[in-house]
Amino acid sequence: MRKLLQWSCLAATLLAPLAAHADTWPSKPIKAVNPFGAGSAADVVPRLFFERLSAELGQPIIIENRVGAGGSIGTGAVARSEPDGYTLLSQTNAIAIAPAIFPNLAYDTSRDLASVLMIGYSANVMIVANERPWKTVQDFLAAARTKGTVINFGSVGVGSAVHITSEKFRAAAGFHASHIPYRGGSEVITDIIGGRIDFYFCPLATALPLIREGQVRALVVSTPTRLRDLPEVPTPIEAGLTDADSSIWFGVFVPAKTPADIIGKLYASGTKVLNTAEMQASLKKLGVEPMPMQPAELDALLVKEIAANKLLLKGEGK
């Protein structure tokens, strides 16, 4: 009995700092790694969220953009970080695409990262320069399918969500196009407006102001139904295309082995932020729909999407 009591006291002594750490978290500034370029929707949407989450947690959240390899460089950095709740990752569904494109990733998405919450999801919108002759998606497809026509498109990197959206559209429509990856969405938009690339499936959050200001023309949305914000822009199905719809979602992750109670506090605080009328109005202004999802549900979604993307990119899926 005495030995049992000694072991119990020792266990309590060892576990006490962990419990105290969780109880006092956060006690210092938090870093949020964003693996995409500043100015893209993948940066703007989580930046808006982290600003309000910082106020809720009572600590600064410092955003660090670490771009490259379709978001894999920044993601890998977080996967290798200390699991203490002071390093967060903002990602899109590109996190479920990378394992299908980069077979030698330095991390395992399901093993090395843990889900916190989903911020929301958004459509992508195919935009072209106003100077282009294509007034409708049918005009564009007729030109793209013409023999000898050279078409190119931009994205925020190989394996990014907008890259896959473009490839699905191109494959469904039956035309050839060259992919030009950029470091960030602002660079793609600059070259779209300047006429140096032909089209870009831009996240709605970024595309809306450009469309409303008349800087670009929207030809098609990526969703199965028309959007409230762009009711005049057709869907892929209306353009005669099947298996071409997709969307982009925004999520928050932490290194695996981050204490469950810290993840729980992040989830509870983040959900509280997302449920405020102010935050919901701000997201909807950017064309983002909130998507309530428990950490375990987001983990399951990741597993499902990784498997589906591997099949798709091997040509075995739909």
C-alpha positions as CSV (number, residue, x, y, z in Angstrom):
1,M,0.0,0.0,0.0
2,R,2.8,2.4,0.9
3,K,4.5,1.7,-2.5
4,L,1.2,2.3,-4.3
5,L,0.8,5.6,-2.5
6,Q,4.4,6.6,-3.4
7,W,3.7,5.9,-7.1
8,S,0.4,7.8,-6.9
9,C,2.2,10.8,-5.4
10,L,4.9,10.6,-8.1
11,A,2.4,10.4,-10.9
12,A,0.5,13.4,-9.5
13,T,3.8,15.3,-9.2
14,L,4.7,14.5,-12.9
15,L,1.2,15.3,-14.2
16,A,0.6,18.5,-12.2
17,P,2.8,20.7,-14.5
18,L,0.8,19.5,-17.6
19,A,-2.5,20.2,-16.0
20,A,-1.3,23.6,-14.8
21,H,0.1,24.4,-18.3
22,A,-3.3,23.6,-19.8
23,D,-5.2,25.6,-17.2
24,T,-3.0,28.7,-17.8
25,W,-2.8,28.5,-21.5
26,P,-2.4,30.9,-23.3
27,S,0.1,32.8,-21.2
28,K,2.2,34.2,-24.1
29,P,1.8,35.2,-27.7
30,I,0.7,32.6,-30.2
31,K,2.1,32.0,-33.7
32,A,-0.2,31.1,-36.6
33,V,1.6,29.8,-39.7
34,N,-0.1,30.5,-43.0
35,P,1.5,28.5,-45.8
36,F,0.1,30.8,-48.6
37,G,1.0,34.3,-49.7
38,A,-0.4,37.5,-48.2
39,G,-3.4,38.9,-49.9
40,S,-4.9,35.6,-51.1
41,A,-8.2,34.3,-49.7
42,A,-6.3,31.6,-47.9
43,D,-4.6,34.5,-46.0
44,V,-7.4,37.0,-45.7
45,V,-10.0,34.7,-44.3
46,P,-8.0,33.2,-41.4
47,R,-6.3,36.5,-40.7
48,L,-9.8,37.9,-40.0
49,F,-10.6,35.0,-37.8
50,F,-7.3,35.1,-35.8
51,E,-7.7,38.8,-35.2
52,R,-11.0,38.1,-33.3
53,L,-9.6,34.9,-31.7
54,S,-6.7,36.9,-30.3
55,A,-9.2,39.2,-28.6
56,E,-11.1,36.2,-27.2
57,L,-8.0,34.5,-25.9
58,G,-6.4,37.7,-24.5
59,Q,-3.1,37.1,-26.3
60,P,-1.6,38.4,-29.6
61,I,-1.7,35.9,-32.5
62,I,1.3,36.6,-34.8
63,I,0.7,35.4,-38.4
64,E,3.7,34.1,-40.3
65,N,3.4,33.4,-44.0
66,R,5.7,30.5,-45.0
67,V,4.9,29.7,-48.6
68,G,5.9,27.0,-51.1
69,A,5.1,23.6,-52.4
70,G,1.3,24.0,-52.4
71,G,1.3,24.9,-48.7
72,S,3.5,22.0,-47.7
73,I,6.5,24.0,-46.5
74,G,4.5,25.9,-43.8
75,T,2.4,22.9,-43.0
76,G,5.6,20.8,-42.4
77,A,7.0,23.4,-40.1
78,V,3.9,23.3,-37.9
79,A,3.9,19.5,-37.9
80,R,7.4,19.6,-36.5
81,S,6.7,22.3,-33.9
82,E,6.3,21.8,-30.1
83,P,2.8,20.6,-29.4
84,D,2.1,23.2,-26.7
85,G,-0.7,25.2,-28.2
86,Y,1.6,28.1,-29.2
87,T,1.9,27.2,-32.9
88,L,-1.2,27.1,-35.0
89,L,-1.7,26.3,-38.7
90,S,-4.3,27.9,-41.0
91,Q,-4.9,25.7,-44.1
92,T,-7.3,25.1,-46.9
93,N,-8.3,21.8,-48.4
94,A,-4.9,22.0,-50.1
95,I,-3.8,20.0,-47.0
96,A,-5.8,17.1,-48.3
97,I,-4.4,17.5,-51.8
98,A,-0.6,17.6,-51.0
99,P,-0.3,13.9,-50.1
100,A,-1.7,13.0,-53.5
101,I,0.8,15.2,-55.3
102,F,3.9,15.0,-53.2
103,P,4.6,11.4,-52.3
104,N,7.7,12.2,-50.2
105,L,6.2,14.8,-47.8
106,A,8.3,15.4,-44.7
107,Y,5.2,14.8,-42.6
108,D,2.1,12.7,-42.5
109,T,-1.0,14.8,-42.5
110,S,-3.2,12.4,-40.4
111,R,-0.4,11.4,-38.0
112,D,1.5,14.7,-37.4
113,L,-1.4,17.2,-37.3
114,A,-4.6,17.5,-35.3
115,S,-7.7,19.4,-36.3
116,V,-9.1,22.3,-34.3
117,L,-12.0,23.7,-36.3
118,M,-13.4,24.7,-39.7
119,I,-13.7,28.4,-40.3
120,G,-16.0,28.0,-43.3
121,Y,-16.0,27.3,-47.0
122,S,-16.2,29.3,-50.2
123,A,-16.7,28.9,-53.9
124,N,-14.1,29.6,-56.5
125,V,-14.9,31.9,-59.4
126,M,-13.3,31.7,-62.8
127,I,-12.1,35.2,-63.7
128,V,-10.6,36.7,-66.8
129,A,-9.4,40.2,-67.8
130,N,-12.0,42.5,-69.1
131,E,-10.0,43.0,-72.2
132,R,-10.4,39.3,-73.2
133,P,-13.0,38.7,-75.9
134,W,-14.8,36.1,-73.9
135,K,-18.1,37.5,-72.6
136,T,-19.4,34.1,-71.4
137,V,-18.1,30.7,-70.4
138,Q,-19.4,29.3,-73.7
139,D,-17.2,31.9,-75.5
140,F,-14.2,30.8,-73.5
141,L,-14.8,27.1,-74.1
142,A,-15.3,27.6,-77.8
143,A,-12.0,29.4,-78.0
144,A,-10.1,27.0,-75.7
145,R,-11.3,24.0,-77.7
146,T,-10.1,25.5,-81.0
147,K,-7.1,23.8,-82.5
148,G,-3.9,25.9,-82.1
149,T,-5.3,28.0,-79.2
150,V,-2.8,28.3,-76.4
151,I,-4.4,28.7,-73.0
152,N,-2.8,29.1,-69.6
153,F,-4.0,29.5,-66.0
154,G,-2.6,30.6,-62.7
155,S,-2.8,29.2,-59.2
156,V,-1.2,29.8,-55.8
157,G,0.9,26.7,-56.2
158,V,1.0,23.1,-57.3
159,G,-1.5,21.2,-55.3
160,S,-3.4,24.2,-54.0
161,A,-7.2,24.1,-53.9
162,V,-7.5,26.5,-56.8
163,H,-5.1,24.5,-58.9
164,I,-7.2,21.4,-58.5
165,T,-10.4,23.3,-59.2
166,S,-8.8,24.5,-62.5
167,E,-7.6,21.1,-63.5
168,K,-11.1,19.5,-62.8
169,F,-12.7,22.2,-64.9
170,R,-10.1,21.8,-67.7
171,A,-10.5,18.0,-67.8
172,A,-14.3,18.2,-67.7
173,A,-14.3,20.7,-70.5
174,G,-11.8,18.9,-72.7
175,F,-9.2,21.5,-73.5
176,H,-5.4,21.7,-72.9
177,A,-3.9,24.5,-70.8
178,S,-0.6,25.2,-69.1
179,H,-0.5,25.7,-65.4
180,I,1.5,28.7,-64.1
181,P,2.0,28.5,-60.3
182,Y,2.6,31.7,-58.3
183,R,3.7,32.4,-54.7
184,G,0.5,34.2,-53.8
185,G,-3.0,35.2,-55.1
186,S,-2.1,38.9,-55.4
187,E,0.5,38.0,-58.0
188,V,-1.9,35.9,-60.0
189,I,-4.5,38.7,-60.0
190,T,-1.9,41.2,-61.2
191,D,-1.1,39.0,-64.2
192,I,-4.8,38.3,-64.9
193,I,-5.6,42.0,-65.0
194,G,-2.4,42.6,-67.0
195,G,-3.4,39.9,-69.6
196,R,-0.4,37.7,-69.0
197,I,-2.5,34.7,-68.0
198,D,-5.9,33.7,-69.4
199,F,-7.9,32.5,-66.4
200,Y,-7.8,32.0,-62.6
201,F,-10.2,30.1,-60.4
202,C,-10.1,32.7,-57.7
203,P,-11.7,32.1,-54.2
204,L,-14.9,34.1,-53.9
205,A,-13.5,36.1,-51.0
206,T,-10.8,37.6,-53.2
207,A,-12.8,37.7,-56.4
208,L,-15.9,39.6,-55.2
209,P,-14.3,43.1,-54.8
210,L,-12.5,42.8,-58.2
211,I,-15.7,41.8,-59.9
212,R,-17.8,44.5,-58.2
213,E,-15.1,47.1,-59.1
214,G,-15.1,46.0,-62.7
215,Q,-11.5,45.0,-62.8
216,V,-12.2,41.4,-64.0
217,R,-15.0,39.4,-65.5
218,A,-16.5,36.3,-63.9
219,L,-17.4,33.5,-66.3
220,V,-18.4,30.5,-64.1
221,V,-18.6,29.6,-60.4
222,S,-17.3,26.3,-59.1
223,T,-20.3,25.2,-57.2
224,P,-23.3,23.0,-58.2
225,T,-25.7,25.9,-57.6
226,R,-25.5,29.6,-58.3
227,L,-24.2,32.0,-55.7
228,R,-26.2,34.6,-53.8
229,D,-23.5,37.1,-54.4
230,L,-23.1,36.4,-58.1
231,P,-26.6,35.3,-59.3
232,E,-25.9,36.0,-62.9
233,V,-22.8,33.8,-63.1
234,P,-23.6,30.2,-64.3
235,T,-22.4,26.9,-62.7
236,P,-20.3,24.2,-64.5
237,I,-23.5,22.1,-64.9
238,E,-25.2,25.0,-66.7
239,A,-22.2,25.2,-68.9
240,G,-22.7,21.6,-69.9
241,L,-19.9,20.2,-67.7
242,T,-20.1,17.3,-65.1
243,D,-17.7,16.5,-62.3
244,A,-16.3,20.0,-62.5
245,D,-17.6,21.5,-59.3
246,S,-15.6,22.1,-56.1
247,S,-15.1,24.6,-53.3
248,I,-12.4,25.8,-50.9
249,W,-12.6,25.4,-47.2
250,F,-10.5,27.1,-44.4
251,G,-9.4,25.2,-41.3
252,V,-7.2,25.5,-38.2
253,F,-4.8,22.8,-37.1
254,V,-2.1,22.2,-34.4
255,P,0.7,19.7,-34.1
256,A,-0.3,16.2,-33.1
257,K,0.0,15.5,-29.4
258,T,-1.1,19.0,-28.5
259,P,-3.0,18.5,-25.2
260,A,-6.7,17.7,-25.7
261,D,-7.8,20.4,-23.3
262,I,-5.9,23.0,-25.2
263,I,-7.5,21.9,-28.5
264,G,-10.8,22.0,-26.6
265,K,-10.2,25.5,-25.5
266,L,-9.2,26.6,-29.0
267,Y,-12.3,25.0,-30.4
268,A,-14.6,26.5,-27.8
269,S,-13.1,30.0,-28.2
270,G,-13.0,29.7,-32.0
271,T,-16.6,28.6,-32.2
272,K,-17.6,31.4,-29.9
273,V,-15.9,33.9,-32.3
274,L,-17.5,32.2,-35.4
275,N,-21.0,32.4,-33.8
276,T,-20.9,36.1,-33.3
277,A,-23.1,38.2,-35.6
278,E,-20.1,40.4,-36.4
279,M,-17.9,37.6,-37.5
280,Q,-20.7,35.9,-39.6
281,A,-21.4,39.2,-41.3
282,S,-17.7,39.7,-42.1
283,L,-17.3,36.2,-43.5
284,K,-20.4,36.4,-45.6
285,K,-19.2,39.8,-47.0
286,L,-16.2,37.8,-48.2
287,G,-18.4,35.1,-49.7
288,V,-17.5,32.6,-46.9
289,E,-20.2,30.4,-45.4
290,P,-19.6,29.2,-41.8
291,M,-19.2,25.4,-41.4
292,P,-19.6,24.1,-37.9
293,M,-17.5,21.0,-37.4
294,Q,-16.1,19.2,-34.4
295,P,-12.3,18.5,-34.4
296,A,-13.0,14.7,-34.9
297,E,-15.3,15.5,-37.8
298,L,-12.6,17.6,-39.5
299,D,-10.1,14.8,-38.9
300,A,-12.5,12.4,-40.6
301,L,-13.1,14.8,-43.5
302,L,-9.3,15.0,-44.0
303,V,-9.0,11.2,-44.2
304,K,-11.8,11.0,-46.7
305,E,-10.6,13.8,-48.9
306,I,-7.0,12.6,-49.0
307,A,-8.2,9.2,-50.2
308,A,-10.5,10.8,-52.8
309,N,-7.7,13.1,-54.1
310,K,-5.3,10.2,-54.5
311,L,-7.8,8.3,-56.6
312,L,-8.6,11.4,-58.6
313,L,-5.0,12.2,-59.4
314,K,-4.2,8.6,-60.3
315,G,-7.1,8.8,-62.8
316,E,-9.0,6.2,-60.8
317,G,-11.7,8.5,-59.3
318,K,-14.3,10.7,-60.6
